[in-house]
């Protein structure tokens, strides 16, 4: 990654001068140019920004956000952006260096997870990941309340960058908040009979969702998908699944299903896929689909 950033820095030297001389960072029709990282960040920014914002997503579908390395083209686009929108909490460890490398004094970073009540890695039994990634589970967008807070943070950043469009951004935020909270109100009663009930998933991405719905997740891998479980951990999961009558083991899109499928065979369970939204998927529609699959597994 260091080598790529050195190359990018050299290429950008002339580009920064051009950007500084070109005035406000936006396109010919007055849109604000911004850069985003992962799928939920990009979707939230485009929902709030609407046709007043030109958003360029850096981390493409199918890529691992934690290990992503910006290309020279990514860096060129970033150098022309007013805002770099990130999720934060260790999801994009390369973001600060990327911003620094552009040399752009006008580029600001907006961390959309700011202000959300966080879940520590030790709370879901994966405390060993703090040293490399930080102290908290980063998957805040899988809670509808968290998603709304991210949208509020996006609205604040966009309104600060373009005050003349603040009312437009506020209206988009209100529409999104209404839809998200309506979905929450629809499903809370459906999950009420299953308070404290657990489901087993390959990737511990659903802590914020569980807190919101009153559920418990047991997982094969931690929030950052660091390696395969130890034989002891796998044995614990097998025993837990058998003792609690787990009928479905959930796999995650973009993650290897090998260990989860082994677990399912051991306990005689079926498998189903959940989408943690990091890479792709419509936000509210995917949340609804995940909810329905989890509900079905608990019937």
N, C-alpha and C positions, 0 to 999 in steps of 0.2 A: 504494500500500500504506500510506503514511504517513497518508493521510486516513482510511482505514478503521480504522487503529489508534487514531486520535484519537477517532473516533466510538465505537469499542468501549470505549475507556477511560472515556468519559463514562457510557455505559450501565452499565458494570461498577461504578461508584463505589458505588451502593447495594447491588449484588449481593455485593460483597466483604464488606460488613458482615453481610449475611444469612448468608453462608457461614461467617464467623468465629463466628457465634452458633449455628450448627447442629451443632457438635460434629464428630465424625469424618466424614471424607469418604467416604461410602458410601451405599448405598441402604437401603431399609427392612429387607431381609433380611440385612444385614451384609456385602454384597459391597464390595470395594475399588473405588472409582471411579478409572479411569485414562484417559488419552488417548493415542492412538497416531497415527502419521503415515501411512507408506506400507504397502502390502499385506504385505510380508514381516515388518515390525515388528508389525503388527496380528495376523497369524496366529501368530507366535511367542509373543506375550503371551497370546493367548487359549488356545493349547495349554498353556502352563505355568500360566496362571492358572485355567483350567477354570471351574468354577461358583463359584469364590471371588472372581472379578473381573468387573466390569462395564467393558468396554473400548469406548471411543468412537473410531472412526477419523476423523481430520480430513480427510485427502486422499482424496477419492472416486475410485473406479475411473474411468479415462479422463482424469484430471487430471495435469498435469505438476508433479511434486513441487518442482522447483527454483523454479518461478514461482508457486506456490500462494499465495493470499492468504486467510487465515482470515476467515470471516464472523463477524458478531456472535453468531450461535448457536454457532459453534465456540468463540468466546472465552468464552461463558457456560458451556459444558460444561467447558472447560479450567479455568476458575476454581473448579470444584467437584471437580476431580481431585486425587488425591494425588500422582500421578506422570505426567510427560509422557515417553513412550517415543519416542526418535528413533533413526534409524540413524546419523546423523552424517556427517562427512567431506564436508560441503557439500551433502548431499541436501536438507536442510531449512534454508536460510539464514535463513528467517523465524522459526525456532523460539524463539531467544533473546528476540527482541522480543515475540513473542506471550506468552511466559511473564512477561516484565517488565510487560506491559500489564495482565495480570490483577490485579496487586497482591497476589497470594496468597502469603503468607510460607511456607505449608506445602507449596507445590508444588515438587517436585524433578524434575530432568531425569535420565533414565537413557539414556545413549548406548550402544546395543547393539553398536556396532562396536569398543568399547574392548577392547584386548588382542589384536587380530588383527594379524598381520604384514601390513603394508600394501604396496601396489604403487603406486609413483610414476607420475604421468602421463607423465613423460619415458620411462618404461620401455616404454610402448606407442606411442610416437611422437606423443603429443598434448600436448607440454609447453606449448603456447600457451594452455591452458585454466587454468593455475594462478592467474593474476592475478585472475580473477573467482571461481573456485570452490575454490581450495586446491590442495594439492600431490599429492593421492592419488585413485586410483580408488575410488569409494564403493560399488561393487557387491559387497560382501563376502558377501552371502547366496547368491551363485551358486556358492560353494564349500561343500561339505557340512561341512568343518571349520569354516568361517566361520559357517555357520548354527548349528552346535552351540555355538560361542562366544557367539553372540548369545543363544541360549536360556539359557546359563549366566548371562549378565549379567542377563537378564530375571528368572531365578529369584532371584538375589541381591537385586535391587531389590524384588521382591514380598515376599520373606522379611523384609527389613528393615522394610517397611511393615506387614506382618502376621505377626509372629513365631509367632502361634498356628497359622498355616496353613503354616509352613515345611516340615514333613514332607510335606504334600500337594503343595506346589510341587516339592519335590525328587523325589518319585516321578514326577511328570509329566515333569520334565526327564530322568530316567533312561530313561523309556519313549521319549521323542523321540530322545535320543542313540542308543539302541539301534537304532531304525529308520533314522536317518540314516547311521550308520556301517555298517549292514548293506547299505544301498544303495551306499555307497562300495566296500565289499569285493566286491560283486557286479560292479561295472563297471570297477574298476581292471584286472583281467585282460583284459577285453574291449578296453580301450584300449591295452594293453601293446604290441601290434604296430605301433601308430601313433605311438610316441614321437617328438616333434619335428615331427610333421606339422602343416601349417597348414590352417585353413579361413578363408573370407572372410565377413565379416558387416557389416551396415550400421552397427552401433552397437558401439563397443568396450566392451561390458558384461561380457565373459566372461574377463577376465584372471585372476581368482582361480580360476575353474573350470579354465582352461588350466594354471595352475601346479599344481593338484592332480592333473590327469590327464596332464601332460606334453605338452600340445598348444601350438600357437601360433595366435593370432588376428591376422588382418589386417582392418582395418576402414575403412569409408567415413567414418564420423564418430567423434569422440572419446567418452569416457565421459559427457560432459554434452551430447552432441548439438548442438554449437555450429556451426551453419551448414553449408553444403555444401562438399565438398572442392574444392580448386583444380584446374584442368585438369591441372597437373603431378602432383598426388596421384592423380587418377583414372587418368592414363596409367600411373603406377607400379603401381596395382592391376591394371589390365588386363594389363600385361606379366607381373606376378607370377602372376596366375591362369592365363595361357596357358603360362608356363614350368613351372608346377607341376601342370598337368593338373587344375585345379579344375573340378569338374563341377556344383557347387551353390553358389549365392550365397544366403546367409541374410539374410532380412528380419527385422525385429523388430516384434512387436505394439506398437501405440501410436506407431510411428514412420513417417514418410513413406517409401514404398518406391521413390520415383521414381528416385533415383540408383542404388540397388542393382539395380533392374530394367534400367536403362541398362547398367550394368556386365555384367549377365548376358547381355544381348543381344550385347554386344561380344565376349564370350569364348565364346558358344555354350553357356552353362550354364543349368541349370534354377534355379528359386527355391524356397526352403522357408522356413517361418516358425519362429523361435525366440521363446520368451517369457522376457524378463528378469525377470519377476515383480514389477516395480515397482508395477504397477497392479492386476493380478489373477492368479489361478491358484493352485491348491493347491501348497504348497511342494514336497513330496517327489515327488508325482506329476508335476509340471511338470518338475522336474529330470530325472526318468527319461525323460520324453518328449523333452526337449532332447538328452539323451545318445543316445537311439536315432536321432534324426534326424542327429546329427553322425556317429555310427558308420556309418550307411547311406551318407552322402556320401563316406566314406573307403574304402568297399569297392572 
